[in-house]
Amino acid sequence: MTLFLYDTLRRRKVEFEPLRSGQVGMYVCGPTVYDHAHVGNARPVVVFDVLYRLLGCLYDEVTYVRNITDVDDKINARAAETGQTIRAITERTAAQFQADMGALNALPPSTEPRATEHIAEMQAMIGRLIELNHAYAAEGHVLFSVASDPDYGVLSGRDREEMIAGARVEVAPYKRDPADFVLWKPSTGDEPGWDSPWGVGRPGWHIECSVMSSKYLGTTFDIHGGGVDLVFPHHENEIAQSRCAHPGSTFARYWMHNGYLMVEGEKMSKSLGNFYTVHDLLDEFPGEAIRLVLLKTHYRAPLDFTKDAIREAKRELDGFYGALRRNADVRTFPSNPSPTGLAGLLDDLNTSMALRYLHQQLDDLNRAADEEARTVSKTNLLATAEVLGLLRQDPETWFRWRSAGEADGPSDAEIENLIDRRLTARRNKDFATADGIRDDLKARGIVLEDGPGGTIWKRGK
């Protein structure tokens, strides 16, 4: 099976061939841990989680590195604003990020390095860039000399004026060129800082990812991913400093970027009231429904994320889990996804096509006339769903999920007790009592379904 990916650098879809046979190395820019992750942060996590799962089906070994930026001016500002220590903020926020992404069924990466644990390596790369005349020290800063790299701009395709405007460059007298960007900057007061040949300071944002990717994947590796907003200046600067520090290296061989995310038809904004954090959404919706919304649009296309879309995704998943619940007695066999099931994902992660395949298998499962057909359909359904990170729960667990707003609703034990009372009433032909129990539960958001095997229930009207 051949995998095709859209490479931002080459601006076209190309066949993927790993640097080393049977092995893949992938680096994805992770969070800056100063606040809860919003749905825009979650999109690349889900996109590259699907790619990670897919690569695992195709190759013997996949190393997935996603960093944590725990030294940044936004973190410093949050510490000053709240009076909390930087470490307290970053530890708490990193743990919450991992928990929230786990609730979206995202697998943990192979390695999750933190910027503050790699300061010595950053200083070493900066020193190497100075020695090779690609960087210079000035007034406690070290800056990359953009003019020293004739290939600068290759990823974004921007001209010089666009790059200066897009980077929102700081006008400073110590810069040789307005486009030069910071590799190291001085720290004062309560700002975190480390001793260096250029004085006490801290790294610039771009150098962090260059160092961590090269440490864990080598100076040339397969895939670098992130949101399209990172193409310039972050990824452009990564390419420049990495190739210049390691002459002859390619750095990343394939560049992948997911599209922008809108919320409720508008740019996500706290002032507009449409700023959704994953943490808050998880109080209202199951994580798997949020994930499905992120998968229904091709990763490179813009995505309008709405709460109505999550509700629809929840109903869609109810249909899948309902079929799995009805076919709980059907045993599946270990199986890799079929070529047909993977066809969409092999074509630049076409998740919409993969989801259509899941619906085909769902229809087949619902219509299956014999045990063998049910087994094949259920096996195909679950094997492909696993690559998408879907349908990993026990159906009973799925249907018993409740939102934070339903916390005061009936407990599982209370519901089971009422179902037993209803069954007794029906046996005694007391249908008024039985119907009253059903109607009362329905009014409280509990739906009963009677079948040959007895009564099952689910939350949600």
KEGUTI-602740 format. One record per residue (C-alpha): x, y, z; residue in three letters. Coordinates in steps of 0.1 Angstrom, whole numbers, plus 5000, padded with zeros to 4 digits. Layout:
% KEGUTI-602740
+------+------+------+------+
!   px !   py !   pz ! resn !
+------+------+------+------+
!    X !    Y !    Z !  ALA !
...
+------+------+------+------+
This chain:
% KEGUTI-602740
+------+------+------+------+
!   px !   py !   pz ! resn !
+------+------+------+------+
! 5000 ! 5000 ! 5000 !  MET !
! 5013 ! 5034 ! 4990 !  THR !
! 5009 ! 5065 ! 5011 !  LEU !
! 5005 ! 5099 ! 4994 !  PHE !
! 5009 ! 5132 ! 5014 !  LEU !
! 5006 ! 5168 ! 5005 !  TYR !
! 5041 ! 5184 ! 5010 !  ASP !
! 5039 ! 5221 ! 5018 !  THR !
! 5074 ! 5226 ! 5006 !  LEU !
! 5069 ! 5211 ! 4972 !  ARG !
! 5033 ! 5224 ! 4971 !  ARG !
! 5019 ! 5192 ! 4957 !  ARG !
! 5008 ! 5157 ! 4967 !  LYS !
! 5038 ! 5133 ! 4967 !  VAL !
! 5044 ! 5096 ! 4974 !  GLU !
! 5058 ! 5091 ! 5009 !  PHE !
! 5090 ! 5072 ! 5012 !  GLU !
! 5107 ! 5070 ! 5046 !  PRO !
! 5144 ! 5079 ! 5050 !  LEU !
! 5151 ! 5045 ! 5065 !  ARG !
! 5133 ! 5014 ! 5054 !  SER !
! 5105 ! 5003 ! 5077 !  GLY !
! 5111 ! 5033 ! 5101 !  GLN !
! 5095 ! 5067 ! 5103 !  VAL !
! 5103 ! 5098 ! 5123 !  GLY !
! 5077 ! 5125 ! 5128 !  MET !
! 5079 ! 5158 ! 5147 !  TYR !
! 5048 ! 5179 ! 5155 !  VAL !
! 5049 ! 5213 ! 5173 !  CYS !
! 5032 ! 5209 ! 5206 !  GLY !
! 5016 ! 5233 ! 5231 !  PRO !
! 5029 ! 5264 ! 5249 !  THR !
! 5016 ! 5255 ! 5283 !  VAL !
! 5002 ! 5286 ! 5299 !  TYR !
! 4964 ! 5280 ! 5295 !  ASP !
! 4938 ! 5253 ! 5286 !  HIS !
! 4941 ! 5241 ! 5250 !  ALA !
! 4914 ! 5253 ! 5227 !  HIS !
! 4899 ! 5235 ! 5198 !  VAL !
! 4923 ! 5251 ! 5174 !  GLY !
! 4952 ! 5235 ! 5194 !  ASN !
! 4933 ! 5202 ! 5193 !  ALA !
! 4930 ! 5200 ! 5155 !  ARG !
! 4967 ! 5192 ! 5148 !  PRO !
! 4968 ! 5168 ! 5177 !  VAL !
! 4939 ! 5148 ! 5162 !  VAL !
! 4951 ! 5151 ! 5126 !  VAL !
! 4986 ! 5138 ! 5134 !  PHE !
! 4973 ! 5112 ! 5158 !  ASP !
! 4955 ! 5097 ! 5128 !  VAL !
! 4987 ! 5099 ! 5107 !  LEU !
! 5006 ! 5083 ! 5136 !  TYR !
! 4981 ! 5054 ! 5138 !  ARG !
! 4982 ! 5050 ! 5100 !  LEU !
! 5020 ! 5049 ! 5098 !  LEU !
! 5019 ! 5023 ! 5125 !  GLY !
! 4999 ! 5001 ! 5102 !  CYS !
! 5024 ! 5006 ! 5073 !  LEU !
! 5058 ! 5005 ! 5090 !  TYR !
! 5076 ! 4985 ! 5116 !  ASP !
! 5087 ! 5015 ! 5138 !  GLU !
! 5073 ! 5050 ! 5141 !  VAL !
! 5088 ! 5076 ! 5164 !  THR !
! 5065 ! 5105 ! 5171 !  TYR !
! 5079 ! 5135 ! 5189 !  VAL !
! 5057 ! 5163 ! 5201 !  ARG !
! 5073 ! 5190 ! 5222 !  ASN !
! 5061 ! 5210 ! 5251 !  ILE !
! 5071 ! 5247 ! 5251 !  THR !
! 5075 ! 5256 ! 5288 !  ASP !
! 5096 ! 5287 ! 5284 !  VAL !
! 5079 ! 5315 ! 5266 !  ASP !
! 5068 ! 5352 ! 5271 !  ASP !
! 5032 ! 5341 ! 5273 !  LYS !
! 5040 ! 5319 ! 5303 !  ILE !
! 5060 ! 5348 ! 5319 !  ASN !
! 5030 ! 5371 ! 5315 !  ALA !
! 5006 ! 5346 ! 5330 !  ARG !
! 5029 ! 5342 ! 5360 !  ALA !
! 5030 ! 5380 ! 5365 !  ALA !
! 4993 ! 5382 ! 5361 !  GLU !
! 4984 ! 5355 ! 5386 !  THR !
! 5012 ! 5356 ! 5410 !  GLY !
! 5018 ! 5318 ! 5405 !  GLN !
! 5053 ! 5304 ! 5398 !  THR !
! 5062 ! 5296 ! 5362 !  ILE !
! 5068 ! 5259 ! 5372 !  ARG !
! 5034 ! 5256 ! 5388 !  ALA !
! 5017 ! 5270 ! 5357 !  ILE !
! 5036 ! 5249 ! 5332 !  THR !
! 5032 ! 5216 ! 5352 !  GLU !
! 4995 ! 5220 ! 5358 !  ARG !
! 4988 ! 5231 ! 5322 !  THR !
! 5009 ! 5204 ! 5306 !  ALA !
! 4991 ! 5178 ! 5327 !  ALA !
! 4957 ! 5192 ! 5317 !  GLN !
! 4967 ! 5193 ! 5280 !  PHE !
! 4977 ! 5156 ! 5282 !  GLN !
! 4944 ! 5147 ! 5299 !  ALA !
! 4923 ! 5167 ! 5275 !  ASP !
! 4940 ! 5152 ! 5244 !  MET !
! 4936 ! 5118 ! 5259 !  GLY !
! 4899 ! 5124 ! 5262 !  ALA !
! 4899 ! 5130 ! 5225 !  LEU !
! 4914 ! 5095 ! 5221 !  ASN !
! 4948 ! 5109 ! 5210 !  ALA !
! 4976 ! 5085 ! 5217 !  LEU !
! 5006 ! 5099 ! 5236 !  PRO !
! 5036 ! 5106 ! 5214 !  PRO !
! 5066 ! 5083 ! 5216 !  SER !
! 5086 ! 5112 ! 5232 !  THR !
! 5073 ! 5145 ! 5247 !  GLU !
! 5104 ! 5166 ! 5254 !  PRO !
! 5102 ! 5199 ! 5272 !  ARG !
! 5121 ! 5230 ! 5261 !  ALA !
! 5136 ! 5237 ! 5296 !  THR !
! 5153 ! 5203 ! 5296 !  GLU !
! 5173 ! 5211 ! 5264 !  HIS !
! 5188 ! 5245 ! 5271 !  ILE !
! 5224 ! 5232 ! 5269 !  ALA !
! 5217 ! 5217 ! 5234 !  GLU !
! 5201 ! 5250 ! 5223 !  MET !
! 5232 ! 5269 ! 5234 !  GLN !
! 5254 ! 5245 ! 5215 !  ALA !
! 5234 ! 5250 ! 5183 !  MET !
! 5234 ! 5287 ! 5187 !  ILE !
! 5272 ! 5286 ! 5192 !  GLY !
! 5276 ! 5265 ! 5161 !  ARG !
! 5255 ! 5290 ! 5140 !  LEU !
! 5278 ! 5318 ! 5153 !  ILE !
! 5309 ! 5299 ! 5143 !  GLU !
! 5295 ! 5293 ! 5108 !  LEU !
! 5287 ! 5330 ! 5104 !  ASN !
! 5249 ! 5324 ! 5103 !  HIS !
! 5243 ! 5342 ! 5136 !  ALA !
! 5257 ! 5371 ! 5157 !  TYR !
! 5256 ! 5384 ! 5192 !  ALA !
! 5245 ! 5419 ! 5200 !  ALA !
! 5236 ! 5435 ! 5233 !  GLU !
! 5229 ! 5403 ! 5251 !  GLY !
! 5209 ! 5389 ! 5222 !  HIS !
! 5219 ! 5364 ! 5195 !  VAL !
! 5202 ! 5367 ! 5162 !  LEU !
! 5201 ! 5346 ! 5131 !  PHE !
! 5213 ! 5364 ! 5100 !  SER !
! 5187 ! 5359 ! 5074 !  VAL !
! 5209 ! 5373 ! 5047 !  ALA !
! 5234 ! 5344 ! 5053 !  SER !
! 5208 ! 5319 ! 5041 !  ASP !
! 5201 ! 5322 ! 5003 !  PRO !
! 5172 ! 5297 ! 5007 !  ASP !
! 5153 ! 5316 ! 5033 !  TYR !
! 5117 ! 5318 ! 5024 !  GLY !
! 5116 ! 5285 ! 5006 !  VAL !
! 5087 ! 5270 ! 5026 !  LEU !
! 5063 ! 5300 ! 5027 !  SER !
! 5072 ! 5314 ! 4993 !  GLY !
! 5069 ! 5349 ! 5006 !  ARG !
! 5090 ! 5378 ! 4994 !  ASP !
! 5111 ! 5399 ! 5017 !  ARG !
! 5085 ! 5425 ! 5025 !  GLU !
! 5058 ! 5399 ! 5032 !  GLU !
! 5082 ! 5381 ! 5055 !  MET !
! 5091 ! 5411 ! 5075 !  ILE !
! 5054 ! 5421 ! 5079 !  ALA !
! 5043 ! 5385 ! 5086 !  GLY !
! 5069 ! 5380 ! 5113 !  ALA !
! 5059 ! 5412 ! 5131 !  ARG !
! 5096 ! 5418 ! 5135 !  VAL !
! 5108 ! 5439 ! 5164 !  GLU !
! 5126 ! 5471 ! 5153 !  VAL !
! 5158 ! 5471 ! 5172 !  ALA !
! 5191 ! 5490 ! 5168 !  PRO !
! 5211 ! 5459 ! 5175 !  TYR !
! 5198 ! 5441 ! 5144 !  LYS !
! 5218 ! 5440 ! 5112 !  ARG !
! 5187 ! 5434 ! 5092 !  ASP !
! 5150 ! 5439 ! 5102 !  PRO !
! 5143 ! 5403 ! 5092 !  ALA !
! 5169 ! 5388 ! 5115 !  ASP !
! 5152 ! 5367 ! 5143 !  PHE !
! 5161 ! 5360 ! 5179 !  VAL !
! 5179 ! 5328 ! 5189 !  LEU !
! 5187 ! 5340 ! 5224 !  TRP !
! 5175 ! 5369 ! 5245 !  LYS !
! 5185 ! 5384 ! 5278 !  PRO !
! 5164 ! 5378 ! 5310 !  SER !
! 5158 ! 5403 ! 5337 !  THR !
! 5139 ! 5404 ! 5369 !  GLY !
! 5116 ! 5374 ! 5374 !  ASP !
! 5120 ! 5361 ! 5339 !  GLU !
! 5135 ! 5326 ! 5337 !  PRO !
! 5171 ! 5327 ! 5326 !  GLY !
! 5202 ! 5305 ! 5322 !  TRP !
! 5238 ! 5314 ! 5322 !  ASP !
! 5253 ! 5315 ! 5287 !  SER !
! 5283 ! 5329 ! 5268 !  PRO !
! 5260 ! 5358 ! 5259 !  TRP !
! 5248 ! 5365 ! 5294 !  GLY !
! 5219 ! 5353 ! 5314 !  VAL !
! 5190 ! 5347 ! 5291 !  GLY !
! 5165 ! 5323 ! 5275 !  ARG !
! 5161 ! 5308 ! 5241 !  PRO !
! 5139 ! 5321 ! 5213 !  GLY !
! 5109 ! 5300 ! 5203 !  TRP !
! 5122 ! 5287 ! 5169 !  HIS !
! 5155 ! 5273 ! 5182 !  ILE !
! 5136 ! 5251 ! 5207 !  GLU !
! 5120 ! 5229 ! 5180 !  CYS !
! 5151 ! 5227 ! 5159 !  SER !
! 5170 ! 5213 ! 5188 !  VAL !
! 5144 ! 5189 ! 5201 !  MET !
! 5136 ! 5174 ! 5166 !  SER !
! 5173 ! 5169 ! 5158 !  SER !
! 5180 ! 5153 ! 5192 !  LYS !
! 5153 ! 5127 ! 5190 !  TYR !
! 5150 ! 5122 ! 5152 !  LEU !
! 5184 ! 5132 ! 5137 !  GLY !
! 5193 ! 5163 ! 5117 !  THR !
! 5173 ! 5148 ! 5087 !  THR !
! 5140 ! 5131 ! 5094 !  PHE !
! 5108 ! 5123 ! 5077 !  ASP !
! 5078 ! 5144 ! 5086 !  ILE !
! 5073 ! 5178 ! 5103 !  HIS !
! 5038 ! 5188 ! 5111 !  GLY !
! 5017 ! 5216 ! 5126 !  GLY !
! 4990 ! 5242 ! 5119 !  GLY !
! 4992 ! 5263 ! 5088 !  VAL !
! 4997 ! 5293 ! 5110 !  ASP !
! 5032 ! 5280 ! 5118 !  LEU !
! 5044 ! 5279 ! 5082 !  VAL !
! 5057 ! 5314 ! 5087 !  PHE !
! 5077 ! 5325 ! 5106 !  PRO !
! 5081 ! 5294 ! 5129 !  HIS !
! 5087 ! 5266 ! 5104 !  HIS !
! 5105 ! 5289 ! 5080 !  GLU !
! 5129 ! 5298 ! 5107 !  ASN !
! 5133 ! 5262 ! 5118 !  GLU !
! 5144 ! 5252 ! 5083 !  ILE !
! 5169 ! 5281 ! 5080 !  ALA !
! 5187 ! 5276 ! 5114 !  GLN !
! 5186 ! 5238 ! 5112 !  SER !
! 5201 ! 5235 ! 5077 !  ARG !
! 5226 ! 5262 ! 5084 !  CYS !
! 5237 ! 5246 ! 5117 !  ALA !
! 5240 ! 5212 ! 5100 !  HIS !
! 5253 ! 5217 ! 5064 !  PRO !
! 5242 ! 5190 ! 5041 !  GLY !
! 5211 ! 5181 ! 5061 !  SER !
! 5176 ! 5183 ! 5047 !  THR !
! 5159 ! 5188 ! 5080 !  PHE !
! 5123 ! 5176 ! 5074 !  ALA !
! 5117 ! 5158 ! 5042 !  ARG !
! 5079 ! 5163 ! 5042 !  TYR !
! 5061 ! 5192 ! 5056 !  TRP !
! 5024 ! 5188 ! 5066 !  MET !
! 5001 ! 5216 ! 5078 !  HIS !
! 4964 ! 5214 ! 5089 !  ASN !
! 4941 ! 5243 ! 5079 !  GLY !
! 4926 ! 5271 ! 5100 !  TYR !
! 4898 ! 5266 ! 5124 !  LEU !
! 4868 ! 5289 ! 5127 !  MET !
! 4842 ! 5287 ! 5155 !  VAL !
! 4805 ! 5292 ! 5149 !  GLU !
! 4812 ! 5308 ! 5115 !  GLY !
! 4837 ! 5334 ! 5129 !  GLU !
! 4873 ! 5336 ! 5139 !  LYS !
! 4877 ! 5322 ! 5174 !  MET !
! 4877 ! 5351 ! 5199 !  SER !
! 4871 ! 5354 ! 5236 !  LYS !
! 4855 ! 5388 ! 5229 !  SER !
! 4829 ! 5371 ! 5206 !  LEU !
! 4822 ! 5344 ! 5232 !  GLY !
! 4831 ! 5316 ! 5208 !  ASN !
! 4864 ! 5307 ! 5224 !  PHE !
! 4860 ! 5270 ! 5231 !  TYR !
! 4886 ! 5252 ! 5252 !  THR !
! 4887 ! 5214 ! 5250 !  VAL !
! 4885 ! 5213 ! 5288 !  HIS !
! 4851 ! 5232 ! 5289 !  ASP !
! 4837 ! 5213 ! 5259 !  LEU !
! 4844 ! 5180 ! 5277 !  LEU !
! 4820 ! 5190 ! 5304 !  ASP !
! 4793 ! 5192 ! 5278 !  GLU !
! 4801 ! 5166 ! 5252 !  PHE !
! 4820 ! 5132 ! 5250 !  PRO !
! 4855 ! 5136 ! 5237 !  GLY !
! 4849 ! 5111 ! 5209 !  GLU !
! 4822 ! 5134 ! 5194 !  ALA !
! 4846 ! 5163 ! 5194 !  ILE !
! 4871 ! 5142 ! 5177 !  ARG !
! 4847 ! 5131 ! 5150 !  LEU !
! 4839 ! 5167 ! 5142 !  VAL !
! 4876 ! 5174 ! 5137 !  LEU !
! 4878 ! 5144 ! 5113 !  LEU !
! 4848 ! 5151 ! 5091 !  LYS !
! 4866 ! 5179 ! 5073 !  THR !
! 4898 ! 5172 ! 5053 !  HIS !
! 4928 ! 5183 ! 5075 !  TYR !
! 4941 ! 5208 ! 5049 !  ARG !
! 4907 ! 5225 ! 5045 !  ALA !
! 4894 ! 5253 ! 5068 !  PRO !
! 4870 ! 5239 ! 5095 !  LEU !
! 4840 ! 5257 ! 5110 !  ASP !
! 4837 ! 5241 ! 5144 !  PHE !
! 4802 ! 5244 ! 5160 !  THR !
! 4784 ! 5229 ! 5189 !  LYS !
! 4756 ! 5218 ! 5166 !  ASP !
! 4782 ! 5198 ! 5147 !  ALA !
! 4792 ! 5181 ! 5180 !  ILE !
! 4756 ! 5172 ! 5187 !  ARG !
! 4753 ! 5157 ! 5153 !  GLU !
! 4785 ! 5138 ! 5157 !  ALA !
! 4772 ! 5124 ! 5190 !  LYS !
! 4740 ! 5112 ! 5173 !  ARG !
! 4762 ! 5096 ! 5146 !  GLU !
! 4783 ! 5078 ! 5171 !  LEU !
! 4751 ! 5067 ! 5189 !  ASP !
! 4742 ! 5048 ! 5157 !  GLY !
! 4776 ! 5031 ! 5156 !  PHE !
! 4776 ! 5022 ! 5192 !  TYR !
! 4740 ! 5010 ! 5190 !  GLY !
! 4749 ! 4985 ! 5163 !  ALA !
! 4779 ! 4973 ! 5183 !  LEU !
! 4757 ! 4970 ! 5214 !  ARG !
! 4731 ! 4949 ! 5194 !  ARG !
! 4759 ! 4928 ! 5181 !  ASN !
! 4778 ! 4924 ! 5213 !  ALA !
! 4776 ! 4886 ! 5210 !  ASP !
! 4795 ! 4887 ! 5177 !  VAL !
! 4832 ! 4878 ! 5182 !  ARG !
! 4857 ! 4896 ! 5160 !  THR !
! 4890 ! 4883 ! 5149 !  PHE !
! 4924 ! 4902 ! 5150 !  PRO !
! 4927 ! 4920 ! 5117 !  SER !
! 4946 ! 4949 ! 5101 !  ASN !
! 4924 ! 4974 ! 5082 !  PRO !
! 4916 ! 4962 ! 5047 !  SER !
! 4931 ! 4981 ! 5017 !  PRO !
! 4896 ! 4993 ! 5010 !  THR !
! 4893 ! 5007 ! 5045 !  GLY !
! 4926 ! 5024 ! 5043 !  LEU !
! 4922 ! 5038 ! 5008 !  ALA !
! 4910 ! 5072 ! 5019 !  GLY !
! 4936 ! 5077 ! 5045 !  LEU !
! 4964 ! 5066 ! 5021 !  LEU !
! 4953 ! 5095 ! 4998 !  ASP !
! 4966 ! 5124 ! 5020 !  ASP !
! 4945 ! 5115 ! 5051 !  LEU !
! 4911 ! 5117 ! 5034 !  ASN !
! 4892 ! 5111 ! 5066 !  THR !
! 4859 ! 5118 ! 5050 !  SER !
! 4864 ! 5089 ! 5026 !  MET !
! 4874 ! 5067 ! 5056 !  ALA !
! 4843 ! 5077 ! 5075 !  LEU !
! 4821 ! 5068 ! 5045 !  ARG !
! 4837 ! 5033 ! 5046 !  TYR !
! 4827 ! 5030 ! 5083 !  LEU !
! 4791 ! 5038 ! 5074 !  HIS !
! 4792 ! 5012 ! 5047 !  GLN !
! 4804 ! 4986 ! 5072 !  GLN !
! 4777 ! 4998 ! 5096 !  LEU !
! 4750 ! 4993 ! 5070 !  ASP !
! 4764 ! 4959 ! 5062 !  ASP !
! 4764 ! 4950 ! 5099 !  LEU !
! 4728 ! 4961 ! 5104 !  ASN !
! 4717 ! 4941 ! 5073 !  ARG !
! 4738 ! 4910 ! 5078 !  ALA !
! 4717 ! 4879 ! 5075 !  ALA !
! 4741 ! 4854 ! 5092 !  ASP !
! 4768 ! 4851 ! 5118 !  GLU !
! 4797 ! 4851 ! 5093 !  GLU !
! 4785 ! 4883 ! 5076 !  ALA !
! 4781 ! 4900 ! 5110 !  ARG !
! 4816 ! 4889 ! 5120 !  THR !
! 4832 ! 4902 ! 5088 !  VAL !
! 4814 ! 4936 ! 5089 !  SER !
! 4821 ! 4941 ! 5126 !  LYS !
! 4857 ! 4932 ! 5122 !  THR !
! 4862 ! 4956 ! 5093 !  ASN !
! 4843 ! 4983 ! 5111 !  LEU !
! 4864 ! 4982 ! 5142 !  LEU !
! 4898 ! 4977 ! 5124 !  ALA !
! 4893 ! 5009 ! 5104 !  THR !
! 4878 ! 5028 ! 5132 !  ALA !
! 4909 ! 5021 ! 5153 !  GLU !
! 4930 ! 5040 ! 5128 !  VAL !
! 4907 ! 5069 ! 5131 !  LEU !
! 4907 ! 5067 ! 5169 !  GLY !
! 4870 ! 5060 ! 5170 !  LEU !
! 4847 ! 5033 ! 5186 !  LEU !
! 4873 ! 5023 ! 5212 !  ARG !
! 4848 ! 5023 ! 5241 !  GLN !
! 4825 ! 4996 ! 5254 !  ASP !
! 4790 ! 5005 ! 5241 !  PRO !
! 4775 ! 5004 ! 5276 !  GLU !
! 4801 ! 5029 ! 5287 !  THR !
! 4793 ! 5052 ! 5257 !  TRP !
! 4756 ! 5052 ! 5264 !  PHE !
! 4761 ! 5059 ! 5301 !  ARG !
! 4782 ! 5090 ! 5297 !  TRP !
! 4767 ! 5121 ! 5311 !  ARG !
! 4776 ! 5158 ! 5309 !  SER !
! 4785 ! 5179 ! 5338 !  ALA !
! 4750 ! 5194 ! 5336 !  GLY !
! 4735 ! 5160 ! 5341 !  GLU !
! 4754 ! 5153 ! 5372 !  ALA !
! 4723 ! 5155 ! 5393 !  ASP !
! 4704 ! 5131 ! 5371 !  GLY !
! 4696 ! 5095 ! 5380 !  PRO !
! 4725 ! 5073 ! 5388 !  SER !
! 4732 ! 5040 ! 5369 !  ASP !
! 4720 ! 5021 ! 5400 !  ALA !
! 4688 ! 5041 ! 5402 !  GLU !
! 4681 ! 5035 ! 5365 !  ILE !
! 4687 ! 4998 ! 5368 !  GLU !
! 4664 ! 4996 ! 5398 !  ASN !
! 4636 ! 5014 ! 5380 !  LEU !
! 4640 ! 4991 ! 5350 !  ILE !
! 4637 ! 4961 ! 5373 !  ASP !
! 4605 ! 4976 ! 5388 !  ARG !
! 4591 ! 4982 ! 5353 !  ARG !
! 4598 ! 4946 ! 5344 !  LEU !
! 4580 ! 4934 ! 5375 !  THR !
! 4550 ! 4957 ! 5367 !  ALA !
! 4549 ! 4944 ! 5331 !  ARG !
! 4549 ! 4908 ! 5344 !  ARG !
! 4520 ! 4917 ! 5366 !  ASN !
! 4503 ! 4933 ! 5336 !  LYS !
! 4504 ! 4967 ! 5355 !  ASP !
! 4511 ! 4985 ! 5322 !  PHE !
! 4502 ! 5019 ! 5337 !  ALA !
! 4530 ! 5017 ! 5362 !  THR !
! 4554 ! 5003 ! 5336 !  ALA !
! 4546 ! 5031 ! 5311 !  ASP !
! 4549 ! 5057 ! 5339 !  GLY !
! 4584 ! 5045 ! 5347 !  ILE !
! 4594 ! 5047 ! 5311 !  ARG !
! 4579 ! 5082 ! 5307 !  ASP !
! 4595 ! 5094 ! 5339 !  ASP !
! 4629 ! 5082 ! 5328 !  LEU !
! 4625 ! 5097 ! 5293 !  LYS !
! 4617 ! 5131 ! 5309 !  ALA !
! 4649 ! 5128 ! 5328 !  ARG !
! 4670 ! 5121 ! 5297 !  GLY !
! 4670 ! 5083 ! 5299 !  ILE !
! 4658 ! 5063 ! 5268 !  VAL !
! 4648 ! 5027 ! 5272 !  LEU !
! 4649 ! 5002 ! 5244 !  GLU !
! 4631 ! 4968 ! 5247 !  ASP !
! 4644 ! 4939 ! 5228 !  GLY !
! 4646 ! 4901 ! 5227 !  PRO !
! 4675 ! 4902 ! 5252 !  GLY !
! 4657 ! 4924 ! 5276 !  GLY !
! 4657 ! 4962 ! 5282 !  THR !
! 4688 ! 4984 ! 5275 !  ILE !
! 4691 ! 5021 ! 5282 !  TRP !
! 4711 ! 5051 ! 5272 !  LYS !
! 4714 ! 5087 ! 5283 !  ARG !
! 4703 ! 5114 ! 5259 !  GLY !
! 4668 ! 5123 ! 5247 !  LYS !
+------+------+------+------+
